[in-house]
Amino acid sequence: MKAFGTTRYHPARADKGYTDRLLTIDLSRHAISIEEIPEEMKRRLVGGRGYCLQLVFDGTTAETRFDSPENVLALAGGPFCGETAFVGTGKFIAGTISPLTDSFCDSNVGGHFFPLVKLSGFDAIAVTGRSDRNVMVLIDGDSGEVSLREAPSRHGSLLDADEQLEAWKGEGQARNVAILNTGKGAGTTRFGCLNSIYYDPKRGRARAKQAGRGGTGTVMRAKGLWGIVVRCNRSKSLANLPADTDRLRKAGMRLRSVIREVDPKAMRMARQGTTSLIDMMNAGYILPIHNYQYNQSEETPKISGDVFEHRYFNQGVPDGCFPGCNLACTKGCDAHVLGSGPQAGRTVAVDGPEYETAAAVTNLGIFDPDYIMDYAWYCDEYGVDTISAGVTMAFLFEAYEQGFLIAEDTGGLALRWGEQGDVSALLHAMCEGRGFGAVAGRGIRYLKEWVAERAAERTGQDAGDIFEELSKFGMECKGLEFSMYGTKESLAQQGGYGFALKGPQHDEAWLIALDQIRNEMPTFEQKARALNWFPLFRTWFNLAGLCKLPWIDVRHPEAQFTEIPARNMPTAEYYVELVNATLGTEKAFDDLLFESEVAYTLHKLINLRQGFGTREEDAIPLRAMAPVYMNEFQSRKAYYEKYLLESAGMEIEGKSDAEKLAMLQAYRRLQYEKLCDAVYEEKGWDQDGIPRKSTLMRLGFHEPRYLAIIDEARERVSRHAEVRKAESKLAN
């Protein structure tokens, strides 16, 4: 491709995990610059998510939206990203002002892309501006050049990935080139994802991992950026130049030993990937079905982890998205014949599916593994998030079922549970930007208002009343669609979703297995404490450039003998060893939590600056807490009656089912509000969900620009309270 801007540089070598270089690409000016990352930024924010937060905070304002030229698409690994002597080190973070949430949202993704960026000399990339023509970036770590070039003319992401890798490898090997791009659907929806494409020599083909959440791919498309290609043939072995190689290797060997011992007897991720969660979630009444109305189905054995292991993942090739990780959970199928959509009959390679992708399909009432494979591939090729796409469609299906939507609204599309043709028609319409699909692709927060207005015009009902009803089952919070866990029976996971700063995404606070399945936090106080420390350690992995699964999904045998087994401290200590061996420090576990809390609080401040981030935005839909309609209640009537008697301490004799349902809903809402009070106190926030000044001072946010944000947020809350008070007087 023709180059129209090139910058030469001397690739910095990593030292103790850092290259200390930032690559900035201004697409409006087609300009490339290389800067040194300030020591203070490294000290406070570590890397990865922390760097993305600071770059977005500094580069944007309260008025910035996803398609504003000044919006920053930030990409960063951490100090341990690319470390081949440890487990799960291929991860990096993509962060930006999201088209769904209008605030900072980030997504973590694996593969070889950022380890190669780091080998090429950069700890972070900041893409700003908006190009007037479609462009791509080539980072050549071998020649020491970064260039802007004409983009390929193709619209998809994966179909010719092998040819793309071959074309860009230059004189090197295909495994030393990677691509970050997206597809056509990222430009027609608000939930576009990024594909991290790399070559797997064991399978002999291109593979892809996704930064799925929050619309990062949509931002890439809005900027006129086709993608970024990186190539570098430097050795990956110990390329981070750790301070103590022997200490690091010992920690890595110990963690790999635990994985070898535990995974085959527990999650079996090396055989089934995250599809192993399907059976567990179904047995625990957690698997979402029919827009989270139900959480268990007799049809689930059709799509169990065993089915995927033996029918699709049986090529006998050891998997893993980066060298050094023996969890090997990156499953895939090398030859799947598509049975639906515009490419029906074509044989393609499918990476995954992950649990969340499979559950997005069960949430639409479909239990066909072949269709799950189709859905996974099409979403990746189009460059859309499988979670937001599936949950958005499920909301529309229920709105259609309830009569809020009719065929006139959908352009004649029928939306019926379990009908693959209906799901496919809507998916392809969204991803191609056709008719009703162009509306549907904007996500649930927008659709609640759109559907309410259409239904009000048709029926004469009040649009506000219809909106309130839709909000009971519109599964979004802060503008982001819920990930794929039914939370009615897990107060801890309700909080995990509601308090998640980016919106209800499991990577920040995946407490449902610990709470609902393992019952390791039975008291209210334990749940509240966990909702403080757990997201902090989860966030730390995103600062570090590491995968969380070896910690959270592979329980160390010795953890059962510790004070809080859910912390899995024996394994956490291996990560502390990784930190100290790489950086040459002697940090403790609490030091890592403190670093994480700094980044976590910066995200909170961005939310508040953007006009969100208070208690009001932590509210979750009724369906996340309780059954909304009678069919849901009656599907587990005996369970709910026992719950009302024993857990809620309520007298139900002589009560109708409608009264019992109302009692249950009221009790669950009250419990959630009490949880807000308790968790805010744990976090050092006031009861409006705003950090106290003492909390900001403790974490080093002394600058007036930070303090002004919380003052403005408190004024905003006060104004809203006055408005509500006035409205209440008028109503009375």
Summary of the structure (lengths in Angstrom):
residues: 732
radius of gyration: 24.5
end to end distance: 68.3
largest distance: 79.9
contacts: 2764
relative contact order: 0.10
helix: 48%
strand: 14%
